[in-house]
Amino acid sequence: MTVRMTIPAGLSLLALSMVAVVPAAFAQLDLTGRWQPRQHEDQPERGPGPELGDYLGLPINDAARLFADSWDPARLTLPEHQCRVHTTPYIFRGPLNLRIWEERNPSTQIVEKIMMYIRTYEQTRTIYMDGRPHPNELAPHTWMGFSTGKWDGDALIVTTTHIKQNWVRRNGIPQSDRATLMERFQRHGDIMSHISVVEDPVYLTEPLTKSETFVMNPRVEGQAAWTYPCVAVVEVPRVQGDVPHFLPGQNANLAELANRWNINAEVFRGGAPQMYPEYLKTHQIPARTR
């Protein structure tokens, strides 16, 4: 059977084009609600923390490697580091409660901002949805950075700049304040996937991609922790200005990983080639000779 549609004479091509884009608008999904991450992916890195000297799979350059080799975990005992916030490219990797809501223009009811409250370090993040440009490079940098968003079908695409210096991995691998973060939030029922891509011209030779999975948390407010009290104290008495560190070539901790697994230390030094399966075809993974 053939179905014929008669177009009224008064219905313009412009109106038809508006009808044609309606499905794309309705493809946007509601991300609002309370979310919690599932940490099965890269759990050792996200929970207890990575091992010292493990840079495997990270597209780092020599500057990042030297920074990490000089890093002493005792630095975290300094009062100014005890409550230091995880920045946007990293903060979703840890244990947290996440709340998402919308702020709409009261006259038009168009979404102007998508807001996120991240329980870890009590961070509030604003994602501008009104098409505004990013500020110039001299604008202040913050822990959460400056974020703008747009919809790609049912996925929220977020671009973030102006992020403070922090780390890529909690064993000293650094992230510079020139990093740019691209994110994709996509909901599948009570599951939300989050994919992030970091480009850092200072410390990375290629983009670094990570992903996390969030699950809707139906619990009432009183059953979830939303505050993060953190008060810096003097954990280790030190002379003012003393910052724990290692000079080049003096960090004996870097040998622990290779010694434990009896694998050549070169394997753990990182670099873009290690991100791809072809690395195994061109590099043997020899046991370390004692």
Number of C-alpha atoms within 10 A of each C-alpha: 3 4 5 6 6 6 9 7 6 7 9 10 9 9 10 11 10 9 10 11 10 10 10 12 13 10 13 17 17 14 23 15 15 21 22 18 22 14 17 11 13 14 14 12 16 19 13 9 14 17 16 20 24 22 23 16 17 24 19 25 18 14 14 22 20 16 16 24 25 18 21 17 13 11 15 15 18 19 15 11 11 16 17 14 18 21 20 23 25 19 19 23 22 18 15 19 21 23 20 17 15 17 15 14 10 8 6 7 9 13 14 16 20 20 17 19 18 21 19 20 18 16 19 15 19 18 20 22 19 13 10 10 10 15 11 9 10 7 10 12 16 16 21 21 22 22 24 21 23 17 17 14 15 18 19 19 18 19 20 21 23 24 24 21 17 21 18 21 19 18 20 24 23 24 25 19 19 18 20 19 23 19 21 19 20 22 20 11 11 13 15 18 16 18 15 22 18 21 19 20 16 16 22 23 16 18 18 19 14 16 15 19 21 21 17 19 17 12 9 8 9 7 8 13 11 18 13 14 9 11 8 13 12 10 11 10 8 11 7 6 6 9 14 15 17 16 10 10 10 11 15 9 13 20 13 15 17 18 15 8 11 14 16 17 20 12 18 19 19 21 20 18 15 19 15 9 9 10 13 11 7 9 11 10 13 12 13 13 8 5
